[in-house]
Amino acid sequence: MLPREEKIVIIDEAGFSQVCSSILEMEGFRAVTLGNGDPGVSTERMHDAALVIASYPYGKSIVSKLRGLTQPVILLCDHMGRDIIDVLEGLSHSYCMVKPIDYSRFTSLVRFLMNEKIYCNGGYRLV
């Protein structure tokens, strides 16, 4: 496998992913946005990224592809419930934020994850 690029993959609805992408690019990060039905949504694209941000339930069909990633995943969800916990428990290094998100907290988390070499020791964190 090729080394990961220092990019962030965002999987969400077009409008929201563009907002996230713009905010992160203003912070100096390179973000790539993918839609739920985008043919570019592949396991390889996600494994090559330094960070994956996915929306739930919008990206529900994609979330199963995130299992086994060694890089962190931020899951942005519309609600908190057992289904979300089940998804988070299936991911190695995940963080969950409930929408509407606090963009200051969001960018701080992204900055931390992109600059740190050690992520949470498995499991998930609610932010």
C-alpha positions as CSV (number, residue, x, y, z in Angstrom):
1,M,0.0,0.0,0.0
2,L,1.2,3.5,-0.8
3,P,1.8,5.9,2.1
4,R,-1.2,8.0,3.1
5,E,-1.6,11.4,1.7
6,E,-2.1,14.3,4.1
7,K,-5.7,14.8,2.9
8,I,-9.1,14.5,4.5
9,V,-11.9,12.7,2.8
10,I,-15.4,14.0,3.6
11,I,-18.4,11.9,2.8
12,D,-21.6,13.9,3.3
13,E,-24.4,15.6,1.4
14,A,-23.1,18.1,-1.2
15,G,-24.0,21.3,0.7
16,F,-22.7,20.3,4.1
17,S,-19.5,18.7,2.7
18,Q,-18.7,21.9,0.8
19,V,-19.1,23.9,4.1
20,C,-16.8,21.5,5.9
21,S,-14.3,21.4,3.1
22,S,-14.2,25.2,2.9
23,I,-13.7,25.5,6.6
24,L,-10.9,23.0,6.6
25,E,-9.2,24.5,3.6
26,M,-9.2,27.9,5.4
27,E,-7.3,26.0,8.2
28,G,-4.7,24.9,5.7
29,F,-5.9,21.3,5.1
30,R,-6.6,19.5,1.8
31,A,-10.1,18.1,1.7
32,V,-11.7,15.9,-0.9
33,T,-15.5,15.6,-0.8
34,L,-17.4,12.5,-1.9
35,G,-21.1,11.9,-2.2
36,N,-22.9,8.7,-1.1
37,G,-23.4,7.5,-4.7
38,D,-20.0,8.9,-6.0
39,P,-18.0,6.2,-7.8
40,G,-14.9,7.7,-6.2
41,V,-16.1,6.3,-2.8
42,S,-13.8,3.4,-2.5
43,T,-12.0,1.7,0.3
44,E,-8.7,2.6,-1.4
45,R,-9.5,6.3,-1.4
46,M,-10.4,6.1,2.3
47,H,-7.3,4.1,3.2
48,D,-5.1,6.7,1.4
49,A,-6.4,9.6,3.5
50,A,-5.0,10.8,6.8
51,L,-8.6,11.4,8.2
52,V,-12.1,10.3,7.1
53,I,-15.1,12.4,8.0
54,A,-18.5,10.7,7.3
55,S,-22.1,11.7,7.9
56,Y,-24.6,9.3,9.4
57,P,-27.2,8.2,8.4
58,Y,-26.4,9.8,5.0
59,G,-23.3,7.7,4.6
60,K,-24.7,4.6,6.2
61,S,-23.9,2.4,3.2
62,I,-20.3,3.6,3.3
63,V,-19.7,3.3,7.0
64,S,-19.2,-0.5,6.7
65,K,-16.3,0.2,4.4
66,L,-14.6,2.2,7.2
67,R,-14.1,-0.9,9.4
68,G,-10.4,-1.8,9.7
69,L,-9.1,1.7,8.9
70,T,-6.0,2.5,11.0
71,Q,-6.5,6.3,10.6
72,P,-9.1,8.2,12.6
73,V,-12.7,8.6,11.5
74,I,-15.0,11.4,12.6
75,L,-18.6,10.4,12.3
76,L,-21.1,13.3,12.1
77,C,-24.5,12.1,13.1
78,D,-28.0,13.5,13.2
79,H,-28.9,11.8,16.5
80,M,-27.4,9.6,19.2
81,G,-28.7,6.1,19.6
82,R,-27.9,2.5,19.8
83,D,-27.4,2.3,16.0
84,I,-24.7,4.9,16.2
85,I,-23.0,3.2,19.1
86,D,-23.0,0.0,17.2
87,V,-21.3,1.7,14.2
88,L,-18.7,3.4,16.5
89,E,-17.9,0.2,18.2
90,G,-17.1,-1.3,14.8
91,L,-14.4,1.4,14.1
92,S,-10.9,1.3,15.4
93,H,-10.3,5.0,16.0
94,S,-13.4,7.0,15.9
95,Y,-14.9,10.3,17.1
96,C,-18.5,11.2,17.0
97,M,-20.1,14.7,16.9
98,V,-23.9,15.3,16.8
99,K,-25.1,17.9,14.3
100,P,-25.5,20.8,14.4
101,I,-21.8,20.7,15.0
102,D,-19.8,23.4,16.7
103,Y,-17.3,24.4,14.0
104,S,-14.7,25.7,16.4
105,R,-14.7,22.3,18.2
106,F,-14.8,20.5,14.9
107,T,-11.7,22.3,13.5
108,S,-9.9,21.8,16.8
109,L,-10.5,18.1,16.7
110,V,-9.4,17.9,13.0
111,R,-6.3,20.0,13.8
112,F,-5.4,17.6,16.7
113,L,-6.0,14.5,14.6
114,M,-4.0,15.7,11.6
115,N,-1.0,16.9,13.7
116,E,-0.8,14.1,16.3
117,K,0.8,10.8,15.4
118,I,-1.0,8.9,18.2
119,Y,-4.8,8.7,18.1
120,C,-7.1,7.3,20.7
121,N,-6.1,3.8,21.7
122,G,-9.0,2.1,19.9
123,G,-12.6,2.5,20.5
124,Y,-14.5,5.7,20.1
125,R,-14.9,9.2,21.7
126,L,-18.0,11.3,21.9
127,V,-17.0,15.0,21.2
